[in-house]
Amino acid sequence: MATPNSIPPNIDYFNTETYAAAANWIKERLPAGMNTIEVGIICGSGLGGLADTLDAPRVEFLYKDIPNFAVSTVSGHAGKLVFGYLSGKATVCMVGRKHAYEGHSLLRTVFPVRVMKLIGVHTLIVTNAAGGLNPAFKVADIVLIQDHISLPGIAGLSALVGPNLDSFGPRFPPVSDAYDYSLRVAAFQASKAVGISTDDIHEGVYCMVAGPSYESRAEARFLRSIGGDCVGMSTVPEVIVARHAGIKVLGISLVTNHVNQSFGKSAKLEVFGGADAVALNEEAHDSNIVNHAEVLETSDKRSKDLQELVKAIVKLI
């Protein structure tokens, strides 16, 4: 007999009953009195500690137990929904997102967002760990996403491709205002309240790439040249599906590393350039190479500040 975690490969994500089955399963198991969930939070790499700040009554469900959910395989992504109260509001934290680079379809990666809609969520806070493209951004800075550039989306890879589910939203949803202005205002107000310096929090444009490899130097320079301030491998599909369903969105990136945009060493200059040219070649070369451990380490160091910030934001909305 099939179990909730033995997801058929041909599951119909274009059928509203698929989402309703998961939503109803969750509703039946929520604590008494927690009838409608107001706020959803998607926790990025290493940021799952946000869920530990939820007040009782508190309950959590593993993805593998929820009908039609897929399980994340990435380090730093636990794989559970945690329900409780944050600043007095019924909240669900998604601890461990799914990524297309794990082999999931985009529809499967955004499945929890539509389930959130069905259990009442009207505001979604999406967090991620991102590489910094803007030279003004420091490692551990916080960026409120003002807009995005989706390389997969431009290439035709969207979670909304296929038959439209009219019960969630329109065929052609606008995303020019995907990141809610009033929520960003509240976030900056909250940052003042919790003592985050204005030098450590910014607005910016988030670039999405498919991954799982990090960006090449040339790709990084390209992303910066077209207006990108930070870059990551998630967030945009969730945001688009949330906006399609009428959910307001606040996006928050934590800058976990500087993205290497140097040109690298020139082999020709090394051989034919002479002593001065060789010295310049060394000077222009940035040998910094990002790794996932560095991302998790920065996320962990900044996690307490992010937790306090999100609490203060939820209190204001």
C-alpha positions as CSV (number, residue, x, y, z in Angstrom):
1,M,0.0,0.0,0.0
2,A,1.3,3.5,-0.9
3,T,2.3,5.7,2.0
4,P,2.4,9.5,2.1
5,N,6.1,9.6,1.4
6,S,6.0,7.2,-1.6
7,I,5.0,9.9,-4.0
8,P,3.9,8.5,-7.4
9,P,6.1,10.0,-10.2
10,N,3.0,10.9,-12.2
11,I,1.2,12.8,-9.3
12,D,-1.1,15.4,-10.7
13,Y,0.1,18.8,-9.5
14,F,-2.5,20.4,-11.8
15,N,-5.3,19.0,-9.7
16,T,-6.6,21.1,-6.7
17,E,-7.4,17.9,-4.9
18,T,-3.7,17.1,-4.6
19,Y,-3.2,20.3,-2.6
20,A,-6.4,19.9,-0.6
21,A,-5.4,16.4,0.6
22,A,-2.2,17.8,2.2
23,A,-4.0,20.9,3.6
24,N,-6.8,18.8,5.1
25,W,-4.3,16.3,6.6
26,I,-2.6,19.3,8.4
27,K,-5.8,20.9,9.5
28,E,-7.0,17.7,11.2
29,R,-3.8,17.6,13.3
30,L,-3.4,21.2,14.3
31,P,-3.9,22.1,18.0
32,A,-7.4,23.1,19.1
33,G,-8.1,26.7,18.4
34,M,-5.4,27.0,15.7
35,N,-8.0,27.2,12.9
36,T,-6.3,29.6,10.5
37,I,-2.6,30.1,9.9
38,E,-1.9,33.7,9.2
39,V,1.9,33.9,8.4
40,G,4.1,31.5,6.5
41,I,7.9,31.6,6.8
42,I,10.3,29.7,4.5
43,C,13.6,29.1,6.2
44,G,16.7,29.2,4.0
45,S,20.0,27.4,4.4
46,G,21.0,27.3,8.1
47,L,18.1,29.5,9.1
48,G,15.8,26.8,10.4
49,G,16.3,28.0,14.0
50,L,13.5,30.5,13.3
51,A,11.1,27.7,13.9
52,D,12.5,27.2,17.5
53,T,11.2,30.7,18.4
54,L,7.6,29.8,17.9
55,D,5.5,29.9,21.0
56,A,3.1,27.1,22.2
57,P,0.9,25.5,21.4
58,R,3.4,24.1,18.9
59,V,3.4,21.1,16.6
60,E,5.6,19.9,13.8
61,F,5.1,17.5,10.9
62,L,7.8,15.8,8.9
63,Y,7.5,16.3,5.1
64,K,7.7,12.5,4.7
65,D,4.4,12.1,6.6
66,I,2.4,14.8,4.8
67,P,0.5,13.6,1.7
68,N,2.2,14.6,-1.6
69,F,5.1,16.4,0.0
70,A,8.7,15.9,-1.3
71,V,11.7,15.6,1.0
72,S,14.7,18.0,0.9
73,T,18.1,16.4,0.6
74,V,20.3,19.5,1.2
75,S,22.5,19.9,4.3
76,G,20.9,22.6,6.5
77,H,17.4,21.9,5.3
78,A,15.7,19.6,7.9
79,G,12.4,18.8,6.1
80,K,9.4,19.7,8.3
81,L,6.6,22.1,8.9
82,V,6.5,23.7,12.3
83,F,3.3,25.4,13.6
84,G,3.0,27.7,16.5
85,Y,2.6,31.4,17.4
86,L,5.0,34.2,16.6
87,S,4.4,37.6,18.1
88,G,0.8,36.5,18.8
89,K,0.1,35.3,15.2
90,A,-0.5,31.7,14.1
91,T,2.5,30.9,12.0
92,V,4.0,28.0,10.0
93,C,7.7,27.7,9.4
94,M,8.8,25.6,6.5
95,V,12.2,24.2,7.6
96,G,13.9,22.8,4.6
97,R,12.9,23.9,1.1
98,K,13.0,21.7,-2.0
99,H,15.1,22.8,-4.9
100,A,14.8,21.9,-8.6
101,Y,18.5,21.0,-8.6
102,E,17.7,18.0,-6.4
103,G,15.7,16.5,-9.2
104,H,12.3,17.8,-8.2
105,S,10.0,19.5,-10.7
106,L,9.3,23.2,-9.9
107,L,5.7,22.3,-9.2
108,R,6.9,20.0,-6.5
109,T,9.2,22.6,-5.0
110,V,6.4,25.1,-4.6
111,F,3.8,22.6,-3.4
112,P,4.0,23.8,0.2
113,V,3.2,27.4,-0.8
114,R,-0.2,26.4,-2.3
115,V,-0.9,24.3,0.8
116,M,-0.1,27.3,3.0
117,K,-2.7,29.3,1.0
118,L,-5.3,26.6,1.7
119,I,-4.7,26.7,5.4
120,G,-5.1,30.5,5.6
121,V,-1.7,32.1,5.1
122,H,-2.0,35.7,3.8
123,T,1.6,36.8,4.3
124,L,4.7,34.9,3.3
125,I,8.2,35.7,4.6
126,V,10.8,34.0,2.4
127,T,14.4,33.8,3.6
128,N,17.5,32.6,1.8
129,A,21.3,32.5,2.0
130,A,22.7,34.4,-1.0
131,G,26.0,35.4,-2.5
132,G,26.8,39.1,-2.6
133,L,27.3,40.7,-6.0
134,N,27.0,44.3,-4.9
135,P,30.4,45.4,-3.7
136,A,28.7,47.6,-1.0
137,F,27.3,44.5,0.7
138,K,29.3,42.8,3.4
139,V,29.2,39.2,4.5
140,A,26.4,38.8,7.1
141,D,24.5,41.8,5.7
142,I,20.7,41.5,5.3
143,V,19.0,42.4,2.1
144,L,15.3,43.0,1.7
145,I,14.4,41.8,-1.8
146,Q,13.0,44.7,-3.9
147,D,12.8,42.8,-7.2
148,H,14.2,39.7,-8.8
149,I,15.9,38.5,-12.0
150,S,15.1,34.8,-12.7
151,L,17.4,33.3,-15.2
152,P,15.4,30.0,-15.2
153,G,12.2,32.0,-15.7
154,I,13.6,34.0,-18.6
155,A,14.6,30.6,-20.2
156,G,11.1,29.3,-19.8
157,L,11.4,27.3,-16.5
158,S,8.5,28.5,-14.4
159,A,6.4,26.9,-11.7
160,L,3.3,28.3,-13.5
161,V,3.9,26.5,-16.8
162,G,1.1,24.1,-17.6
163,P,-2.7,24.2,-17.1
164,N,-3.6,27.1,-14.8
165,L,-5.4,26.4,-11.5
166,D,-8.0,29.2,-11.6
167,S,-9.0,28.5,-8.0
168,F,-5.5,29.8,-7.0
169,G,-5.0,32.7,-9.4
170,P,-5.1,34.1,-13.0
171,R,-3.3,32.6,-16.0
172,F,-1.0,35.7,-16.4
173,P,-0.2,37.1,-12.9
174,P,1.8,40.3,-12.7
175,V,5.0,40.2,-10.7
176,S,6.2,43.8,-11.1
177,D,5.2,44.3,-7.4
178,A,6.0,40.8,-6.2
179,Y,7.8,42.0,-3.1
180,D,5.3,44.0,-1.0
181,Y,6.3,47.6,-0.3
182,S,4.4,47.9,3.0
183,L,6.1,44.7,4.3
184,R,9.6,46.1,3.4
185,V,8.7,49.3,5.2
186,A,7.7,47.2,8.2
187,A,10.9,45.3,8.0
188,F,13.1,48.4,8.0
189,Q,11.1,49.7,11.0
190,A,11.6,46.4,12.7
191,S,15.3,46.5,12.0
192,K,15.5,49.8,13.9
193,A,13.6,48.3,16.8
194,V,16.0,45.4,17.2
195,G,19.1,47.4,16.8
196,I,20.4,46.4,13.3
197,S,22.6,49.1,11.9
198,T,21.5,50.9,8.7
199,D,24.9,49.9,7.3
200,D,24.0,46.2,7.7
201,I,20.6,46.1,6.0
202,H,19.7,47.0,2.5
203,E,17.2,46.7,-0.4
204,G,18.3,44.9,-3.5
205,V,17.7,42.8,-6.6
206,Y,17.9,39.0,-6.1
207,C,19.1,36.9,-9.0
208,M,18.0,33.3,-9.2
209,V,20.1,30.7,-11.0
210,A,19.3,27.0,-11.2
211,G,22.4,25.5,-9.5
212,P,23.7,23.3,-8.0
213,S,27.1,24.7,-9.1
214,Y,28.0,28.1,-7.9
215,E,28.4,30.9,-10.4
216,S,31.4,31.1,-12.7
217,R,33.4,34.4,-12.6
218,A,32.0,35.4,-16.0
219,E,28.4,34.6,-14.9
220,A,28.9,36.6,-11.7
221,R,30.1,39.6,-13.7
222,F,27.1,39.3,-16.0
223,L,24.6,39.1,-13.2
224,R,26.1,42.2,-11.6
225,S,26.0,44.0,-15.0
226,I,22.3,43.4,-15.4
227,G,21.4,44.8,-12.0
228,G,21.8,41.9,-9.6
229,D,22.8,42.6,-6.0
230,C,22.8,39.1,-4.7
231,V,22.4,35.6,-6.1
232,G,21.0,32.3,-5.0
233,M,19.2,29.1,-6.2
234,S,15.7,29.4,-4.7
235,T,13.0,31.8,-3.6
236,V,11.7,33.1,-7.0
237,P,9.4,30.1,-7.8
238,E,7.9,30.2,-4.3
239,V,7.4,34.0,-4.6
240,I,5.7,33.7,-8.0
241,V,3.4,31.0,-6.9
242,A,2.5,32.9,-3.7
243,R,1.7,36.1,-5.6
244,H,-0.3,34.0,-8.1
245,A,-2.4,32.9,-5.1
246,G,-2.8,36.4,-3.7
247,I,-0.3,36.0,-0.8
248,K,1.7,39.1,0.1
249,V,5.5,38.4,0.1
250,L,8.5,39.7,2.0
251,G,11.9,38.4,0.7
252,I,15.0,38.4,2.9
253,S,18.5,37.4,1.8
254,L,21.4,36.9,4.1
255,V,24.7,37.6,2.4
256,T,26.8,34.6,3.3
257,N,29.8,35.2,0.9
258,H,31.2,37.5,-1.7
259,V,30.7,36.1,-5.2
260,N,34.0,36.0,-7.1
261,Q,33.8,38.4,-10.0
262,S,37.6,38.7,-10.8
263,F,38.8,37.7,-14.3
264,G,41.3,35.2,-13.0
265,K,44.9,34.7,-14.1
266,S,45.8,35.1,-17.7
267,A,48.0,32.2,-18.9
268,K,49.2,34.2,-21.8
269,L,50.2,37.1,-19.6
270,E,52.1,34.7,-17.3
271,V,54.2,33.5,-20.2
272,F,54.7,36.6,-22.4
273,G,54.0,39.5,-20.1
274,G,57.3,40.1,-18.3
275,A,57.9,40.5,-14.6
276,D,55.6,43.6,-14.1
277,A,52.8,42.0,-16.0
278,V,53.1,38.8,-13.9
279,A,52.8,40.9,-10.7
280,L,49.7,42.6,-12.0
281,N,48.3,39.2,-13.0
282,E,48.7,38.0,-9.5
283,E,47.2,41.2,-8.1
284,A,44.1,41.0,-10.3
285,H,43.4,37.4,-9.3
286,D,40.9,36.6,-6.6
287,S,41.4,33.0,-5.5
288,N,38.3,33.0,-3.2
289,I,36.2,29.9,-3.8
290,V,32.8,29.6,-2.1
291,N,31.6,26.4,-0.4
292,H,28.4,25.3,1.3
293,A,30.1,25.1,4.7
294,E,30.9,28.8,4.6
295,V,27.3,29.5,3.8
296,L,26.1,27.6,6.8
297,E,28.6,29.1,9.1
298,T,27.6,32.7,8.2
299,S,23.9,31.7,8.5
300,D,24.5,30.3,12.0
301,K,26.4,33.4,13.2
302,R,23.6,35.7,12.0
303,S,20.7,33.5,12.9
304,K,19.8,35.2,16.3
305,D,19.6,38.6,14.6
306,L,17.4,37.2,11.9
307,Q,15.1,35.5,14.4
308,E,14.7,38.8,16.3
309,L,14.1,40.7,13.1
310,V,11.4,38.3,11.8
311,K,9.7,38.4,15.2
312,A,9.6,42.2,15.1
313,I,8.3,42.2,11.5
314,V,5.5,39.8,12.3
315,K,4.5,42.0,15.3
316,L,4.1,44.9,12.9
317,I,2.1,43.3,10.1
